[in-house]
Amino acid sequence: MANIKSAKKKAKQDIVRTERNLARATAIKTAIKKVLAAVAQAADFEQTKVLLKDVEAKLARAKSKGLLHANTASRKLSRLSKKVAQTFKQEAASK
């Protein structure tokens, strides 16, 4: 345990930041799973777009806060968008 006052404060700040980062990372994973579930069920396209927009916002925030590398966030969003577009393109072609 830290003895110096500033070190104690830094330790507390680290705990708070760790919890916050974990919550953000968990929220991103959950949002991605929701989009993938909507794609798997071939749910309403508008609803899926809203879910995708939510993922985009969460990834952008995580990127700006330093939780994710910029390229990682872009790659995740790109792959997810590609799956959504491909699924609904096939669905439209089959109708």
N, C-alpha and C positions, 0 to 999 in steps of 0.2 A: 504494500500500500504506500502511496505517496505521502511524504512528510511535509513538503512545501505547499503553501496555500495555492499557488498558481498550478501546481501539478495536480492537486486534488480537483480543482476546477476543470482542468483539462480532462481528467479521467471521467468526470461527470458528463462533460460535453461529448466525449467519445461514446458513452453509453447511449445518450439521447440520439446521436447521429446514427449509430448502428441500428437502433430500433426503427428510426425513421426510414433508413435505407432498406431494411428488411421489409417493412410495410409497403414501400413503393415497389420493390421487386416482386412481392407476392401479388400485389394488385395488377401488375403487368402480366404476370403468368395467368392469373384468373381471367383477365380480359381477353388474352389470346385464346384460352381454352373456350371461352364463350363464343368467339368468332368461329373457331374450328367446329364447335358443336352445331352452330347455326348452318355452316357449310355442309356438314355431314347430314343434317336433317333436311337440307335444301329448303330452309326456312324462307320467309319473306325477304326479298332483295333489299327493300328499304330498311328493314330492321337490321339486316346484316351490315348495311352501309353505316348505320348509326353505331353499331358495335365496333366496326373497323375504325371509325372516326375517334371513338373513345380510346382505342389502342394507340392510335397515332398521337393523341394528346399526351397519354401517359408516357410513351416512348420519348417524345420531345422533351417532356419535363425531366425525365430521368437522364437524358442526354445533357441537358443544360445544367443539371445539378452535379454531373460528374459520376453518376451511378453507372451509366453505360457509356462505352466508347461510341462516338458518332457513327462510325461505320457499322457497328453492331446493331444499333437502333435502326439504321437505314436498311440493313440486310433483313432484319426481322420483319419490318413493315413491308418491304418489297416482296418477300416470300409469301406473306400472309395475303397481301393484295392480289398477288398472282393467283393464289388458290381460289380466292373469292371470285375473281374475274373469270377464271377458267370454269368453275362450277356453274356459274350463272350463264355463261356463254353456251355451255353444253345443254343446260336446261332450256334456254330460249330456242336452241336449234331443234330440240326434241319435240317442242310444242307445235 
